Amino acid sequence: MNEASARAFPNIALVKYWGKQDTSLILPVAGSLSLTLDTYATTTTVRLDPDAAADSFSLNGVPGAATPTQRVTRFLDLVRELAGSTARARVDSLSEIPTDAGLASSAAGFAALAVAAGAAYGLELDARALSRLARRGSGSAARSIISGLAVWHAGDDAQSFAEPVGGPEFKMIILTLDRSAKRVSSRDAMVRTAQTSPFYDGWISSTAQTLDAALAACHADDFTALGLLTELHALRMHALIQSADPPIRYLKPASIAAFDRVEELRAAGLECYATADAGPNVVVIARPSDADQVAAELVTLGETTVVGAGPGATLLPRGAAG
Ligand code: 2P0
């Protein structure tokens, strides 16, 4: 096959990934735990073009800018090395992620690219190998290979992959509070944090402990314990990031207000927990039976979208990418 298409979804971490022990191999300093979503797919088609002098990349029909195209080419170089090929490729990607929802696009993007490029170049990769490959494009992409709850292990290149975990069922309410795109990228902010935060060692050791506790909560099917750990870990990550020099503050007053509101709802008996990634928007988790009510309670703060657990990255039948 010299052409293949794949679809993948974003993921939101409950135990966050923040910091690399190896920036080239993208090995994290600690493991993380996430939910792959059922909404906002990215669909990517890779077509080998042996006559082309360079790879090409388009996103939603628009030719990619230099930096994302270079990132795609560097990723394809890894695939070509595995496949023993020198053929260039055309990569066309369609993303359903709203550009201003604050969701990282790289996780679904590189998970879909790993599956599509692996197939187009004739590699036979199992889920573990695909997760390790996707990781090289963007760390969090390792988790989007896997459906639903996924743990991404820290370790060396062979050990650092994501795999599925059983756990309680829950929904996520994405609360879009701020649509401004301006911020320091996660990639750059991680480096600054590692180089300048006096709290970084504590973050690494405590994240390993939080992950163990979160996995125990998953195995016990304990939504409450998992929710408490999720909120704790998000606030610890933001405290860490704020302690970089110069400081980076992703949360805005509206984000803090959302965390306050979630605490109030819990006090009133509606169980939900908040988290936030490298931006001002907040994601709230709730049991499936409470999700719509939680979303209704948050709607005065911003736009809400209820999402659930979704599939891992999958190869599409030929012609299905549209
Ligand atoms: C996470 N984030 O665990 C954390 C929480 C953002 C905040 O994974 O440099 O885009 O490509 O490996 O995967 C964002 O990191 O970074 C991220 P790279 P990536 O979801």
Residues whose N, C-alpha, C, O or C-beta is under 5 A from the ligand:
A	BS01	2P0	A13 V15 K16 Y17 S32 A104 S106 G137 S138 G139 S140 A141 S186 R187 D277 A278
